[in-house]
């Protein structure tokens, strides 16, 4: 019973961003994206919106992002490759709740002010990459 209550509290704590993720996922679905539940997380991928996001200019482009308990990916391949990394962000939302996004941006700002890469040196990204060493090696080769 206590385990179920703890799980419910984690979902509620992350709920504001999960709701935003569900809204974006619904919009993506209108444009052909697929959605499914996978071990307590809603995964949304593909469609015309995903294709458009994959073709944004480099500083704006991303392959996947997490909002609460929703992972949004540009396509199925990106989702499979980044699932472990994005699941670390799900756990971060469970820990930080509504404070996660402000803390994430603050971490990026601090790195930028230090002359570092605001994405790669972001505390939360470093945690996610540390949990997914194979992907971290790929990112380091790109740098």
C-alpha positions in Angstrom: 0.0 0.0 0.0 2.8 2.4 0.9 4.5 1.7 -2.4 1.3 2.5 -4.3 0.9 5.8 -2.4 4.5 6.8 -3.1 4.0 6.1 -6.8 0.8 8.1 -6.8 2.6 11.1 -5.1 5.4 10.9 -7.8 2.8 11.1 -10.5 0.9 14.0 -8.8 4.2 15.9 -8.2 5.1 15.7 -11.9 1.5 16.2 -13.1 1.7 19.9 -14.2 4.4 19.0 -16.8 2.7 15.6 -17.6 -0.4 17.5 -18.5 1.6 19.8 -20.8 3.2 16.7 -22.4 -0.2 15.1 -22.9 -1.4 18.3 -24.7 1.6 18.4 -26.9 1.2 14.6 -27.5 -2.4 15.1 -28.5 -1.4 17.9 -30.9 1.3 15.6 -32.4 -1.3 12.8 -32.7 -3.5 15.1 -34.8 -0.5 15.3 -37.2 0.0 11.6 -37.4 2.2 10.8 -34.3 1.7 7.5 -32.5 1.3 7.2 -28.8 1.6 4.3 -26.4 2.0 3.6 -22.7 5.3 2.0 -21.8 6.1 1.1 -18.2 4.2 4.0 -16.7 5.2 6.6 -19.3 3.3 7.8 -22.3 5.6 7.8 -25.4 4.6 9.9 -28.4 6.7 9.6 -31.6 6.6 10.3 -35.4 4.1 12.1 -37.5 4.5 15.3 -39.5 5.3 17.3 -36.4 8.1 15.0 -35.4 9.5 15.3 -38.9 9.3 19.1 -38.8 11.1 19.2 -35.4 13.9 16.9 -36.8 14.6 19.5 -39.5 14.9 22.6 -37.3 18.2 24.5 -37.4 20.9 23.0 -35.2 20.5 25.1 -32.0 16.7 24.4 -31.9 16.7 20.7 -33.1 16.1 17.9 -30.7 15.4 14.2 -31.1 13.4 13.7 -27.9 12.2 15.5 -24.8 10.4 14.7 -21.6 7.6 16.5 -19.9 6.7 14.8 -16.7 5.6 11.2 -17.6 5.5 11.9 -21.3 8.3 11.4 -23.7 8.0 13.1 -27.1 10.3 11.8 -29.8 10.7 12.8 -33.5 10.4 9.2 -34.6 10.5 5.6 -33.4 14.2 5.2 -33.9 15.0 8.3 -31.8 12.7 7.0 -29.1 14.4 3.6 -29.0 17.9 5.2 -28.9 17.0 7.8 -26.3 14.5 6.0 -24.1 17.0 5.3 -21.2 18.2 8.9 -21.2 14.7 10.3 -21.3 13.6 7.9 -18.5 16.3 9.5 -16.3 14.5 12.8 -16.9 11.2 11.2 -15.9 12.8 10.3 -12.6 14.1 13.9 -12.3 10.5 15.2 -12.8 9.4 12.8 -10.1 12.0 14.2 -7.7 11.7 17.9 -8.6 8.1 18.2 -9.7 7.1 21.7 -10.7 10.6 22.9 -9.8 12.3 20.8 -12.5 12.0 23.1 -15.5 13.1 26.3 -13.6 16.0 24.3 -12.1 16.9 22.9 -15.5 17.0 26.4 -17.1 19.0 27.8 -14.1 21.5 25.0 -14.5 21.9 25.9 -18.2 22.2 29.6 -17.4 24.9 28.9 -14.9 26.9 26.9 -17.4 26.5 29.6 -20.0 27.7 32.2 -17.6 30.7 30.0 -16.9 31.5 29.8 -20.6 30.5 26.2 -20.8 28.0 24.4 -23.1 24.6 25.0 -21.5 23.2 21.7 -22.7 26.1 19.2 -22.3 27.2 20.7 -19.0 23.7 21.0 -17.6 23.5 19.1 -14.3 20.4 17.2 -15.3 21.7 16.3 -18.7 25.0 15.1 -17.1 23.0 12.8 -14.8 21.0 11.5 -17.8 24.1 10.8 -19.9 25.9 9.2 -16.9 23.0 6.7 -16.7 23.3 6.0 -20.4 27.1 5.6 -21.0 26.9 4.4 -24.6 24.9 7.5 -25.6 27.3 9.7 -23.6 30.2 8.3 -25.6 28.4 9.3 -28.9 27.8 12.8 -27.6 31.4 13.3 -26.5 32.6 12.2 -30.0 30.3 14.9 -31.5 31.7 17.7 -29.3 
